[in-house]
Amino acid sequence: MPSPQTRRLGLLAAILIVIAAGIGVRFLPLGLPREVVKYAGSVLWGAMVYGLVALVRPRAATGRLAAVALALAVLVELFRLVHTPELDAFRRTLAGQLLLGRIFSVWNVVAYAVGIGLAAGLDAGTRRR
């Protein structure tokens, strides 16, 4: 198993790649159907959350990282049900849309779970080497 520092560098690189892919899917004119753009972005967002959790706890078990990432993703999605004028104003900005989203959706939770599962599977595979 790589050292925590080496693992963190790999995770940081993966997170940056996932962020770039998410921005690309959402904002580049790739000709993808609207549903693919929306849910691919959500899948990648879930993978990013997994990466961030793993970055904080690089030695934790993959299953535990996935569980924490899913709990955080669900909390962020539930937070969309909270509305204040300031929060809604932030949600209308690009940063607010990317970080918090605007509308609660159970389907987003499903997409996050898919992204977290894929990221956890890739992480488990790289950790075995």
N, CA, C and O atoms as CSV, one atom per row, in Angstrom:
chain,resi,resn,atom,element,x,y,z
A,1,MET,N,N,0.843,-1.175,0.000
A,1,MET,CA,C,0.000,0.000,0.000
A,1,MET,C,C,0.889,1.239,0.000
A,1,MET,O,O,1.872,1.290,0.739
A,2,PRO,N,N,0.559,2.242,-0.819
A,2,PRO,CA,C,1.393,3.441,-0.856
A,2,PRO,C,C,1.298,4.225,0.456
A,2,PRO,O,O,0.365,4.047,1.239
A,3,SER,N,N,2.274,5.083,0.672
A,3,SER,CA,C,2.243,5.920,1.872
A,3,SER,C,C,1.041,6.862,1.795
A,3,SER,O,O,0.530,7.132,0.709
A,4,PRO,N,N,0.592,7.359,2.949
A,4,PRO,CA,C,-0.539,8.299,2.923
A,4,PRO,C,C,-0.274,9.526,2.041
A,4,PRO,O,O,-1.185,10.020,1.376
A,5,GLN,N,N,0.954,10.009,2.037
A,5,GLN,CA,C,1.280,11.180,1.224
A,5,GLN,C,C,1.177,10.854,-0.266
A,5,GLN,O,O,0.631,11.647,-1.033
A,6,THR,N,N,1.688,9.709,-0.677
A,6,THR,CA,C,1.600,9.287,-2.074
A,6,THR,C,C,0.141,9.067,-2.457
A,6,THR,O,O,-0.293,9.459,-3.541
A,7,ARG,N,N,-0.602,8.445,-1.568
A,7,ARG,CA,C,-2.028,8.212,-1.826
A,7,ARG,C,C,-2.773,9.529,-1.960
A,7,ARG,O,O,-3.623,9.674,-2.838
A,8,ARG,N,N,-2.464,10.487,-1.100
A,8,ARG,CA,C,-3.125,11.799,-1.182
A,8,ARG,C,C,-2.833,12.489,-2.513
A,8,ARG,O,O,-3.722,13.112,-3.095
A,9,LEU,N,N,-1.609,12.385,-2.994
A,9,LEU,CA,C,-1.282,12.994,-4.287
A,9,LEU,C,C,-2.076,12.351,-5.420
A,9,LEU,O,O,-2.576,13.043,-6.307
A,10,GLY,N,N,-2.186,11.042,-5.387
A,10,GLY,CA,C,-2.986,10.338,-6.390
A,10,GLY,C,C,-4.457,10.711,-6.302
A,10,GLY,O,O,-5.114,10.911,-7.324
A,11,LEU,N,N,-4.975,10.806,-5.080
A,11,LEU,CA,C,-6.370,11.198,-4.889
A,11,LEU,C,C,-6.613,12.621,-5.368
A,11,LEU,O,O,-7.631,12.905,-5.997
A,12,LEU,N,N,-5.676,13.516,-5.068
A,12,LEU,CA,C,-5.824,14.902,-5.517
A,12,LEU,C,C,-5.858,14.975,-7.041
A,12,LEU,O,O,-6.669,15.702,-7.614
A,13,ALA,N,N,-4.975,14.220,-7.692
A,13,ALA,CA,C,-4.979,14.187,-9.157
A,13,ALA,C,C,-6.312,13.650,-9.682
A,13,ALA,O,O,-6.872,14.189,-10.637
A,14,ALA,N,N,-6.813,12.588,-9.055
A,14,ALA,CA,C,-8.084,12.006,-9.484
A,14,ALA,C,C,-9.237,12.993,-9.281
A,14,ALA,O,O,-10.112,13.111,-10.138
A,15,ILE,N,N,-9.236,13.691,-8.161
A,15,ILE,CA,C,-10.277,14.677,-7.880
A,15,ILE,C,C,-10.262,15.774,-8.940
A,15,ILE,O,O,-11.315,16.175,-9.436
A,16,LEU,N,N,-9.080,16.257,-9.284
A,16,LEU,CA,C,-8.983,17.315,-10.301
A,16,LEU,C,C,-9.460,16.825,-11.668
A,16,LEU,O,O,-10.089,17.575,-12.415
A,17,ILE,N,N,-9.165,15.584,-11.990
A,17,ILE,CA,C,-9.643,15.000,-13.260
A,17,ILE,C,C,-11.167,14.888,-13.246
A,17,ILE,O,O,-11.823,15.197,-14.241
A,18,VAL,N,N,-11.722,14.451,-12.132
A,18,VAL,CA,C,-13.183,14.315,-12.016
A,18,VAL,C,C,-13.850,15.688,-12.121
A,18,VAL,O,O,-14.873,15.830,-12.791
A,19,ILE,N,N,-13.282,16.689,-11.468
A,19,ILE,CA,C,-13.839,18.045,-11.548
A,19,ILE,C,C,-13.796,18.546,-12.991
A,19,ILE,O,O,-14.778,19.094,-13.491
A,20,ALA,N,N,-12.661,18.358,-13.655
A,20,ALA,CA,C,-12.544,18.793,-15.056
A,20,ALA,C,C,-13.559,18.063,-15.941
A,20,ALA,O,O,-14.174,18.669,-16.818
A,21,ALA,N,N,-13.729,16.766,-15.707
A,21,ALA,CA,C,-14.706,15.995,-16.491
A,21,ALA,C,C,-16.122,16.493,-16.223
A,21,ALA,O,O,-16.922,16.615,-17.151
A,22,GLY,N,N,-16.435,16.778,-14.975
A,22,GLY,CA,C,-17.762,17.273,-14.626
A,22,GLY,C,C,-18.059,18.618,-15.257
A,22,GLY,O,O,-19.153,18.837,-15.776
A,23,ILE,N,N,-17.094,19.517,-15.217
A,23,ILE,CA,C,-17.269,20.827,-15.849
A,23,ILE,C,C,-17.394,20.663,-17.361
A,23,ILE,O,O,-18.207,21.329,-18.003
A,24,GLY,N,N,-16.584,19.774,-17.918
A,24,GLY,CA,C,-16.656,19.524,-19.357
A,24,GLY,C,C,-18.014,18.981,-19.778
A,24,GLY,O,O,-18.598,19.443,-20.758
A,25,VAL,N,N,-18.513,17.999,-19.034
A,25,VAL,CA,C,-19.809,17.406,-19.367
A,25,VAL,C,C,-20.925,18.445,-19.259
A,25,VAL,O,O,-21.833,18.473,-20.089
A,26,ARG,N,N,-20.855,19.288,-18.248
A,26,ARG,CA,C,-21.922,20.258,-18.026
A,26,ARG,C,C,-21.856,21.451,-18.973
A,26,ARG,O,O,-22.895,21.986,-19.359
A,27,PHE,N,N,-20.645,21.879,-19.357
A,27,PHE,CA,C,-20.546,23.168,-20.045
A,27,PHE,C,C,-20.001,23.119,-21.465
A,27,PHE,O,O,-20.153,24.094,-22.202
A,28,LEU,N,N,-19.372,22.020,-21.879
A,28,LEU,CA,C,-18.895,21.939,-23.258
A,28,LEU,C,C,-20.026,21.454,-24.164
A,28,LEU,O,O,-20.822,20.606,-23.761
A,29,PRO,N,N,-20.103,21.981,-25.370
A,29,PRO,CA,C,-21.166,21.548,-26.293
A,29,PRO,C,C,-20.843,20.177,-26.892
A,29,PRO,O,O,-20.383,20.082,-28.030
A,30,LEU,N,N,-21.084,19.131,-26.126
A,30,LEU,CA,C,-20.753,17.777,-26.561
A,30,LEU,C,C,-21.896,17.104,-27.313
A,30,LEU,O,O,-21.733,16.002,-27.837
A,31,GLY,N,N,-23.038,17.757,-27.367
A,31,GLY,CA,C,-24.177,17.185,-28.074
A,31,GLY,C,C,-24.853,16.041,-27.331
A,31,GLY,O,O,-25.576,15.251,-27.937
A,32,LEU,N,N,-24.629,15.947,-26.039
A,32,LEU,CA,C,-25.230,14.885,-25.240
A,32,LEU,C,C,-26.663,15.269,-24.862
A,32,LEU,O,O,-26.974,16.451,-24.719
A,33,PRO,N,N,-27.529,14.275,-24.703
A,33,PRO,CA,C,-28.890,14.580,-24.242
A,33,PRO,C,C,-28.869,15.251,-22.865
A,33,PRO,O,O,-27.962,15.011,-22.068
A,34,ARG,N,N,-29.857,16.078,-22.595
A,34,ARG,CA,C,-29.937,16.845,-21.352
A,34,ARG,C,C,-29.854,15.945,-20.113
A,34,ARG,O,O,-29.177,16.291,-19.145
A,35,GLU,N,N,-30.532,14.804,-20.137
A,35,GLU,CA,C,-30.531,13.899,-18.984
A,35,GLU,C,C,-29.142,13.322,-18.737
A,35,GLU,O,O,-28.727,13.154,-17.590
A,36,VAL,N,N,-28.430,13.020,-19.813
A,36,VAL,CA,C,-27.065,12.500,-19.670
A,36,VAL,C,C,-26.170,13.563,-19.057
A,36,VAL,O,O,-25.369,13.270,-18.168
A,37,VAL,N,N,-26.302,14.796,-19.527
A,37,VAL,CA,C,-25.489,15.891,-18.986
A,37,VAL,C,C,-25.765,16.069,-17.499
A,37,VAL,O,O,-24.837,16.179,-16.697
A,38,LYS,N,N,-27.033,16.096,-17.137
A,38,LYS,CA,C,-27.387,16.316,-15.740
A,38,LYS,C,C,-26.892,15.190,-14.839
A,38,LYS,O,O,-26.252,15.442,-13.818
A,39,TYR,N,N,-27.184,13.961,-15.212
A,39,TYR,CA,C,-26.843,12.863,-14.319
A,39,TYR,C,C,-25.387,12.453,-14.398
A,39,TYR,O,O,-24.850,11.934,-13.420
A,40,ALA,N,N,-24.726,12.667,-15.532
A,40,ALA,CA,C,-23.277,12.421,-15.582
A,40,ALA,C,C,-22.574,13.376,-14.630
A,40,ALA,O,O,-21.642,12.990,-13.925
A,41,GLY,N,N,-23.030,14.632,-14.615
A,41,GLY,CA,C,-22.463,15.598,-13.673
A,41,GLY,C,C,-22.685,15.174,-12.234
A,41,GLY,O,O,-21.797,15.335,-11.397
A,42,SER,N,N,-23.856,14.634,-11.936
A,42,SER,CA,C,-24.151,14.184,-10.570
A,42,SER,C,C,-23.344,12.942,-10.194
A,42,SER,O,O,-22.891,12.814,-9.057
A,43,VAL,N,N,-23.167,12.037,-11.141
A,43,VAL,CA,C,-22.324,10.858,-10.889
A,43,VAL,C,C,-20.897,11.306,-10.585
A,43,VAL,O,O,-20.269,10.808,-9.651
A,44,LEU,N,N,-20.393,12.242,-11.374
A,44,LEU,CA,C,-19.033,12.746,-11.153
A,44,LEU,C,C,-18.938,13.517,-9.840
A,44,LEU,O,O,-17.914,13.456,-9.161
A,45,TRP,N,N,-19.993,14.240,-9.477
A,45,TRP,CA,C,-19.996,14.955,-8.197
A,45,TRP,C,C,-19.880,13.951,-7.051
A,45,TRP,O,O,-19.130,14.178,-6.102
A,46,GLY,N,N,-20.620,12.839,-7.136
A,46,GLY,CA,C,-20.522,11.799,-6.114
A,46,GLY,C,C,-19.113,11.221,-6.030
A,46,GLY,O,O,-18.595,10.988,-4.938
A,47,ALA,N,N,-18.496,10.992,-7.192
A,47,ALA,CA,C,-17.121,10.483,-7.210
A,47,ALA,C,C,-16.171,11.487,-6.568
A,47,ALA,O,O,-15.238,11.101,-5.864
A,48,MET,N,N,-16.409,12.780,-6.812
A,48,MET,CA,C,-15.572,13.809,-6.209
A,48,MET,C,C,-15.710,13.807,-4.687
A,48,MET,O,O,-14.718,13.951,-3.972
A,49,VAL,N,N,-16.934,13.643,-4.197
A,49,VAL,CA,C,-17.149,13.601,-2.748
A,49,VAL,C,C,-16.378,12.424,-2.149
A,49,VAL,O,O,-15.732,12.564,-1.111
A,50,TYR,N,N,-16.450,11.269,-2.804
A,50,TYR,CA,C,-15.676,10.114,-2.325
A,50,TYR,C,C,-14.187,10.472,-2.270
A,50,TYR,O,O,-13.515,10.199,-1.276
A,51,GLY,N,N,-13.685,11.075,-3.327
A,51,GLY,CA,C,-12.273,11.448,-3.376
A,51,GLY,C,C,-11.887,12.398,-2.264
A,51,GLY,O,O,-10.820,12.256,-1.667
A,52,LEU,N,N,-12.741,13.363,-1.979
A,52,LEU,CA,C,-12.441,14.321,-0.911
A,52,LEU,C,C,-12.422,13.645,0.456
A,52,LEU,O,O,-11.569,13.943,1.292
A,53,VAL,N,N,-13.368,12.733,0.677
A,53,VAL,CA,C,-13.391,11.997,1.954
A,53,VAL,C,C,-12.129,11.141,2.068
A,53,VAL,O,O,-11.506,11.092,3.129
A,54,ALA,N,N,-11.755,10.473,0.987
A,54,ALA,CA,C,-10.548,9.635,1.005
A,54,ALA,C,C,-9.294,10.487,1.186
A,54,ALA,O,O,-8.322,10.045,1.798
A,55,LEU,N,N,-9.317,11.697,0.658
A,55,LEU,CA,C,-8.175,12.597,0.816
A,55,LEU,C,C,-7.959,12.948,2.285
A,55,LEU,O,O,-6.826,13.063,2.751
A,56,VAL,N,N,-9.066,13.115,3.003
A,56,VAL,CA,C,-8.990,13.447,4.436
A,56,VAL,C,C,-8.550,12.239,5.258
A,56,VAL,O,O,-7.784,12.378,6.211
A,57,ARG,N,N,-9.034,11.053,4.888
A,57,ARG,CA,C,-8.720,9.827,5.633
A,57,ARG,C,C,-8.138,8.771,4.688
A,57,ARG,O,O,-8.819,7.795,4.373
A,58,PRO,N,N,-6.915,8.942,4.238
A,58,PRO,CA,C,-6.373,8.051,3.206
A,58,PRO,C,C,-6.193,6.597,3.631
A,58,PRO,O,O,-6.120,5.717,2.773
A,59,ARG,N,N,-6.119,6.327,4.912
A,59,ARG,CA,C,-5.923,4.947,5.364
A,59,ARG,C,C,-7.219,4.222,5.707
A,59,ARG,O,O,-7.201,3.029,6.010
A,60,ALA,N,N,-8.337,4.930,5.662
A,60,ALA,CA,C,-9.619,4.317,6.033
A,60,ALA,C,C,-10.014,3.259,5.007
A,60,ALA,O,O,-9.608,3.311,3.846
A,61,ALA,N,N,-10.804,2.314,5.456
A,61,ALA,CA,C,-11.300,1.250,4.577
A,61,ALA,C,C,-12.221,1.843,3.514
A,61,ALA,O,O,-12.933,2.816,3.760
A,62,THR,N,N,-12.191,1.244,2.340
A,62,THR,CA,C,-12.971,1.734,1.209
A,62,THR,C,C,-14.459,1.786,1.537
A,62,THR,O,O,-15.127,2.764,1.201
A,63,GLY,N,N,-14.982,0.764,2.180
A,63,GLY,CA,C,-16.396,0.751,2.535
A,63,GLY,C,C,-16.774,1.879,3.469
A,63,GLY,O,O,-17.834,2.488,3.325
A,64,ARG,N,N,-15.914,2.154,4.418
A,64,ARG,CA,C,-16.177,3.254,5.352
A,64,ARG,C,C,-16.137,4.593,4.630
A,64,ARG,O,O,-16.969,5.464,4.882
A,65,LEU,N,N,-15.161,4.757,3.727
A,65,LEU,CA,C,-15.080,5.989,2.943
A,65,LEU,C,C,-16.342,6.181,2.109
A,65,LEU,O,O,-16.879,7.286,2.029
A,66,ALA,N,N,-16.806,5.110,1.494
A,66,ALA,CA,C,-18.010,5.189,0.666
A,66,ALA,C,C,-19.232,5.542,1.514
A,66,ALA,O,O,-20.066,6.343,1.092
A,67,ALA,N,N,-19.342,4.956,2.692
A,67,ALA,CA,C,-20.479,5.236,3.564
A,67,ALA,C,C,-20.490,6.707,4.003
A,67,ALA,O,O,-21.537,7.355,4.000
A,68,VAL,N,N,-19.326,7.217,4.377
A,68,VAL,CA,C,-19.234,8.622,4.790
A,68,VAL,C,C,-19.538,9.536,3.606
A,68,VAL,O,O,-20.258,10.524,3.750
A,69,ALA,N,N,-18.994,9.210,2.443
A,69,ALA,CA,C,-19.248,10.025,1.252
A,69,ALA,C,C,-20.734,10.042,0.914
A,69,ALA,O,O,-21.277,11.095,0.579
A,70,LEU,N,N,-21.394,8.898,0.996
A,70,LEU,CA,C,-22.824,8.846,0.692
A,70,LEU,C,C,-23.623,9.638,1.723
A,70,LEU,O,O,-24.567,10.343,1.368
A,71,ALA,N,N,-23.253,9.527,2.988
A,71,ALA,CA,C,-23.945,10.301,4.024
A,71,ALA,C,C,-23.799,11.803,3.765
A,71,ALA,O,O,-24.767,12.554,3.889
A,72,LEU,N,N,-22.597,12.233,3.407
A,72,LEU,CA,C,-22.387,13.652,3.099
A,72,LEU,C,C,-23.192,14.083,1.877
A,72,LEU,O,O,-23.800,15.153,1.878
A,73,ALA,N,N,-23.199,13.260,0.849
A,73,ALA,CA,C,-23.943,13.587,-0.366
A,73,ALA,C,C,-25.435,13.702,-0.078
A,73,ALA,O,O,-26.101,14.604,-0.586
A,74,VAL,N,N,-25.958,12.793,0.733
A,74,VAL,CA,C,-27.384,12.852,1.090
A,74,VAL,C,C,-27.666,14.109,1.907
A,74,VAL,O,O,-28.688,14.763,1.697
A,75,LEU,N,N,-26.779,14.452,2.831
A,75,LEU,CA,C,-26.967,15.673,3.618
A,75,LEU,C,C,-26.974,16.914,2.738
A,75,LEU,O,O,-27.799,17.806,2.934
A,76,VAL,N,N,-26.066,16.980,1.771
A,76,VAL,CA,C,-26.047,18.119,0.853
A,76,VAL,C,C,-27.349,18.178,0.058
A,76,VAL,O,O,-27.909,19.255,-0.144
A,77,GLU,N,N,-27.827,17.020,-0.392
A,77,GLU,CA,C,-29.084,16.990,-1.147
A,77,GLU,C,C,-30.252,17.430,-0.249
A,77,GLU,O,O,-31.106,18.199,-0.688
A,78,LEU,N,N,-30.295,16.960,0.977
A,78,LEU,CA,C,-31.359,17.375,1.899
A,78,LEU,C,C,-31.273,18.865,2.221
A,78,LEU,O,O,-32.292,19.511,2.467
A,79,PHE,N,N,-30.059,19.407,2.220
A,79,PHE,CA,C,-29.849,20.829,2.485
A,79,PHE,C,C,-30.542,21.694,1.427
A,79,PHE,O,O,-30.837,22.864,1.672
A,80,ARG,N,N,-30.798,21.116,0.255
A,80,ARG,CA,C,-31.506,21.850,-0.800
A,80,ARG,C,C,-32.939,22.158,-0.412
A,80,ARG,O,O,-33.581,23.002,-1.038
A,81,LEU,N,N,-33.446,21.494,0.600
A,81,LEU,CA,C,-34.797,21.762,1.068
A,81,LEU,C,C,-34.844,22.988,1.981
A,81,LEU,O,O,-35.925,23.474,2.311
A,82,VAL,N,N,-33.671,23.491,2.390
A,82,VAL,CA,C,-33.586,24.675,3.239
A,82,VAL,C,C,-33.509,25.898,2.343
A,82,VAL,O,O,-32.691,25.955,1.426
A,83,HIS,N,N,-34.365,26.880,2.611
A,83,HIS,CA,C,-34.389,28.080,1.778
A,83,HIS,C,C,-34.350,29.337,2.644
A,83,HIS,O,O,-35.177,29.525,3.536
A,84,THR,N,N,-33.382,30.177,2.361
A,84,THR,CA,C,-33.325,31.527,2.903
A,84,THR,C,C,-32.995,32.423,1.721
A,84,THR,O,O,-32.473,31.939,0.717
A,85,PRO,N,N,-33.283,33.717,1.812
A,85,PRO,CA,C,-32.949,34.598,0.682
A,85,PRO,C,C,-31.464,34.572,0.319
A,85,PRO,O,O,-31.110,34.577,-0.860
A,86,GLU,N,N,-30.604,34.544,1.325
A,86,GLU,CA,C,-29.160,34.543,1.057
A,86,GLU,C,C,-28.718,33.227,0.408
A,86,GLU,O,O,-27.933,33.222,-0.540
A,87,LEU,N,N,-29.225,32.142,0.924
A,87,LEU,CA,C,-28.867,30.825,0.391
A,87,LEU,C,C,-29.381,30.668,-1.037
A,87,LEU,O,O,-28.671,30.167,-1.908
A,88,ASP,N,N,-30.608,31.095,-1.268
A,88,ASP,CA,C,-31.157,31.011,-2.623
A,88,ASP,C,C,-30.397,31.905,-3.587
A,88,ASP,O,O,-30.221,31.545,-4.751
A,89,ALA,N,N,-29.944,33.059,-3.126
A,89,ALA,CA,C,-29.143,33.943,-3.982
A,89,ALA,C,C,-27.818,33.267,-4.338
A,89,ALA,O,O,-27.374,33.341,-5.484
A,90,PHE,N,N,-27.182,32.604,-3.358
A,90,PHE,CA,C,-25.936,31.888,-3.633
A,90,PHE,C,C,-26.179,30.743,-4.609
A,90,PHE,O,O,-25.363,30.500,-5.498
A,91,ARG,N,N,-27.290,30.044,-4.447
A,91,ARG,CA,C,-27.604,28.918,-5.332
A,91,ARG,C,C,-27.801,29.355,-6.781
A,91,ARG,O,O,-27.657,28.542,-7.695
A,92,ARG,N,N,-28.129,30.624,-7.003
A,92,ARG,CA,C,-28.290,31.125,-8.372
A,92,ARG,C,C,-26.955,31.448,-9.040
A,92,ARG,O,O,-26.912,31.695,-10.245
A,93,THR,N,N,-25.864,31.448,-8.268
A,93,THR,CA,C,-24.543,31.680,-8.860
A,93,THR,C,C,-23.990,30.359,-9.385
A,93,THR,O,O,-24.468,29.285,-9.020
A,94,LEU,N,N,-22.978,30.452,-10.245
A,94,LEU,CA,C,-22.349,29.240,-10.766
A,94,LEU,C,C,-21.755,28.405,-9.637
A,94,LEU,O,O,-21.930,27.187,-9.605
A,95,ALA,N,N,-21.055,29.056,-8.712
A,95,ALA,CA,C,-20.469,28.326,-7.574
A,95,ALA,C,C,-21.557,27.646,-6.750
A,95,ALA,O,O,-21.400,26.499,-6.333
A,96,GLY,N,N,-22.649,28.348,-6.519
A,96,GLY,CA,C,-23.747,27.771,-5.749
A,96,GLY,C,C,-24.391,26.590,-6.450
A,96,GLY,O,O,-24.751,25.603,-5.809
A,97,GLN,N,N,-24.537,26.687,-7.775
A,97,GLN,CA,C,-25.111,25.577,-8.541
A,97,GLN,C,C,-24.207,24.359,-8.494
A,97,GLN,O,O,-24.682,23.237,-8.323
A,98,LEU,N,N,-22.902,24.576,-8.645
A,98,LEU,CA,C,-21.964,23.458,-8.670
A,98,LEU,C,C,-21.773,22.829,-7.289
A,98,LEU,O,O,-21.644,21.610,-7.178
A,99,LEU,N,N,-21.755,23.645,-6.244
A,99,LEU,CA,C,-21.496,23.130,-4.905
A,99,LEU,C,C,-22.746,22.618,-4.201
A,99,LEU,O,O,-22.709,21.569,-3.559
A,100,LEU,N,N,-23.846,23.347,-4.315
A,100,LEU,CA,C,-25.041,23.011,-3.555
A,100,LEU,C,C,-26.209,22.543,-4.407
A,100,LEU,O,O,-27.095,21.838,-3.923
A,101,GLY,N,N,-26.212,22.934,-5.667
A,101,GLY,CA,C,-27.371,22.641,-6.498
A,101,GLY,C,C,-28.543,23.501,-6.070
A,101,GLY,O,O,-28.446,24.278,-5.120
A,102,ARG,N,N,-29.659,23.354,-6.787
A,102,ARG,CA,C,-30.791,24.219,-6.479
A,102,ARG,C,C,-32.040,23.458,-6.072
A,102,ARG,O,O,-32.787,23.925,-5.212
A,103,ILE,N,N,-32.281,22.314,-6.657
A,103,ILE,CA,C,-33.545,21.614,-6.456
A,103,ILE,C,C,-33.286,20.222,-5.891
A,103,ILE,O,O,-32.418,19.497,-6.377
A,104,PHE,N,N,-34.046,19.858,-4.862
A,104,PHE,CA,C,-33.927,18.527,-4.273
A,104,PHE,C,C,-34.424,17.477,-5.267
A,104,PHE,O,O,-35.442,17.669,-5.932
A,105,SER,N,N,-33.688,16.361,-5.359
A,105,SER,CA,C,-34.099,15.266,-6.228
A,105,SER,C,C,-33.559,13.948,-5.683
A,105,SER,O,O,-32.363,13.806,-5.431
A,106,VAL,N,N,-34.457,12.993,-5.508
A,106,VAL,CA,C,-34.036,11.654,-5.096
A,106,VAL,C,C,-33.141,11.047,-6.167
A,106,VAL,O,O,-32.229,10.282,-5.853
A,107,TRP,N,N,-33.394,11.381,-7.426
A,107,TRP,CA,C,-32.581,10.845,-8.522
A,107,TRP,C,C,-31.136,11.310,-8.418
A,107,TRP,O,O,-30.226,10.592,-8.831
A,108,ASN,N,N,-30.911,12.501,-7.871
A,108,ASN,CA,C,-29.536,12.946,-7.649
A,108,ASN,C,C,-28.845,12.039,-6.643
A,108,ASN,O,O,-27.672,11.704,-6.811
A,109,VAL,N,N,-29.560,11.644,-5.605
A,109,VAL,CA,C,-28.978,10.744,-4.598
A,109,VAL,C,C,-28.587,9.421,-5.251
A,109,VAL,O,O,-27.532,8.863,-4.949
A,110,VAL,N,N,-29.431,8.926,-6.137
A,110,VAL,CA,C,-29.107,7.686,-6.858
A,110,VAL,C,C,-27.845,7.897,-7.698
A,110,VAL,O,O,-26.953,7.050,-7.698
A,111,ALA,N,N,-27.770,9.016,-8.407
A,111,ALA,CA,C,-26.587,9.296,-9.232
A,111,ALA,C,C,-25.338,9.448,-8.362
A,111,ALA,O,O,-24.267,8.965,-8.731
A,112,TYR,N,N,-25.465,10.112,-7.218
A,112,TYR,CA,C,-24.321,10.238,-6.309
A,112,TYR,C,C,-23.856,8.863,-5.852
A,112,TYR,O,O,-22.656,8.590,-5.811
A,113,ALA,N,N,-24.801,8.002,-5.511
A,113,ALA,CA,C,-24.452,6.653,-5.053
A,113,ALA,C,C,-23.724,5.886,-6.143
A,113,ALA,O,O,-22.777,5.154,-5.856
A,114,VAL,N,N,-24.151,6.041,-7.382
A,114,VAL,CA,C,-23.455,5.388,-8.505
A,114,VAL,C,C,-22.026,5.914,-8.600
A,114,VAL,O,O,-21.083,5.132,-8.727
A,115,GLY,N,N,-21.862,7.237,-8.539
A,115,GLY,CA,C,-20.521,7.824,-8.618
A,115,GLY,C,C,-19.630,7.398,-7.467
A,115,GLY,O,O,-18.452,7.100,-7.661
A,116,ILE,N,N,-20.193,7.370,-6.270
A,116,ILE,CA,C,-19.432,6.938,-5.090
A,116,ILE,C,C,-19.054,5.475,-5.227
A,116,ILE,O,O,-17.927,5.092,-4.912
A,117,GLY,N,N,-19.986,4.651,-5.694
A,117,GLY,CA,C,-19.684,3.233,-5.896
A,117,GLY,C,C,-18.598,3.010,-6.923
A,117,GLY,O,O,-17.708,2.184,-6.722
A,118,LEU,N,N,-18.665,3.746,-8.034
A,118,LEU,CA,C,-17.616,3.622,-9.062
A,118,LEU,C,C,-16.265,4.074,-8.524
A,118,LEU,O,O,-15.250,3.412,-8.739
A,119,ALA,N,N,-16.259,5.207,-7.822
A,119,ALA,CA,C,-15.000,5.709,-7.266
A,119,ALA,C,C,-14.438,4.743,-6.232
A,119,ALA,O,O,-13.232,4.498,-6.200
A,120,ALA,N,N,-15.305,4.197,-5.391
A,120,ALA,CA,C,-14.848,3.240,-4.378
A,120,ALA,C,C,-14.292,1.984,-5.036
A,120,ALA,O,O,-13.287,1.435,-4.584
A,121,GLY,N,N,-14.946,1.527,-6.107
A,121,GLY,CA,C,-14.445,0.351,-6.831
A,121,GLY,C,C,-13.080,0.606,-7.450
A,121,GLY,O,O,-12.185,-0.236,-7.369
A,122,LEU,N,N,-12.925,1.765,-8.064
A,122,LEU,CA,C,-11.610,2.105,-8.631
A,122,LEU,C,C,-10.564,2.243,-7.540
A,122,LEU,O,O,-9.428,1.795,-7.693
A,123,ASP,N,N,-10.954,2.865,-6.442
A,123,ASP,CA,C,-10.018,3.040,-5.327
A,123,ASP,C,C,-9.598,1.680,-4.764
A,123,ASP,O,O,-8.415,1.444,-4.516
A,124,ALA,N,N,-10.560,0.802,-4.566
A,124,ALA,CA,C,-10.234,-0.531,-4.042
A,124,ALA,C,C,-9.287,-1.266,-4.990
A,124,ALA,O,O,-8.348,-1.929,-4.549
A,125,GLY,N,N,-9.537,-1.146,-6.284
A,125,GLY,CA,C,-8.665,-1.791,-7.259
A,125,GLY,C,C,-7.245,-1.252,-7.252
A,125,GLY,O,O,-6.290,-2.015,-7.399
A,126,THR,N,N,-7.098,0.054,-7.083
A,126,THR,CA,C,-5.750,0.631,-7.059
A,126,THR,C,C,-5.054,0.348,-5.744
A,126,THR,O,O,-3.825,0.298,-5.698
A,127,ARG,N,N,-5.808,0.161,-4.677
A,127,ARG,CA,C,-5.195,-0.103,-3.369
A,127,ARG,C,C,-4.663,-1.530,-3.276
A,127,ARG,O,O,-3.769,-1.803,-2.475
A,128,ARG,N,N,-5.203,-2.442,-4.083
A,128,ARG,CA,C,-4.754,-3.848,-4.049
A,128,ARG,C,C,-3.394,-4.031,-4.666
A,128,ARG,O,O,-2.681,-4.982,-4.345
A,129,ARG,N,N,-3.029,-3.123,-5.554
A,129,ARG,CA,C,-1.740,-3.284,-6.248
A,129,ARG,C,C,-0.574,-3.112,-5.329
A,129,ARG,O,O,0.574,-3.217,-5.762
